[in-house]
Amino acid sequence: MRMRSGRSVMLSLTGLLFLLLGAALAVGAPQSQTRKPAVAPAGKNGTDPADKPINRSEGGSPNAPAKAQTKKPAEASLLRRVIFYVPSRLADFLDIWRFNAGIGLGLGANIRPTKTLQFGFAAYDSTRFGIRGRRWPFWHEWSLEGGFDGAYQELGDTERGFYEFGGTIHFILVGLDAALNVEEAIDFVFGVFLKDPLDDDFR
């Protein structure tokens, strides 16, 4: 009995010793320090400099346009329009008219209220001179044509506008051609007000 009671006391003392030792180690261990997040330096007003709005007028953005685009192209374009205004109006006025004569063998006549309503018959080969718009006033022209309205057929190198009102006559060795182009007349009127429907002004 005495031996058993002695062992019990020894075990109790040993357990108590281990408990005291564990408590001492726990109290003496260094406590872990929590790291605080880094704070970016604040601006003068306590705001993040990165949040400062970009002043585009100061050229802050790399993609911002220049303060003012150069006015040179616009000024040059306006200057060219002023310089070529009178020559363009004269050219537009000439484009309205066809009045020329031809010398060569041929016979026939053609009447054309418009190109789709023309009628007649003509066959000629001639050297011509006179007004045919702004083009060179001397040229060669031949034609073999005839019919009525939409059935009118043409072979040759005549230059007639779709909205042309006029006529051609050729008798043996001499021919005459006169016409007014309604489309070109409209272009001339618009050109007075700096419009160019047919896009044929000088640049």
Order of alpha helices (4+ residues) and beta strands (2+ residues): alpha-alpha-alpha-beta-beta-beta-beta-beta-alpha
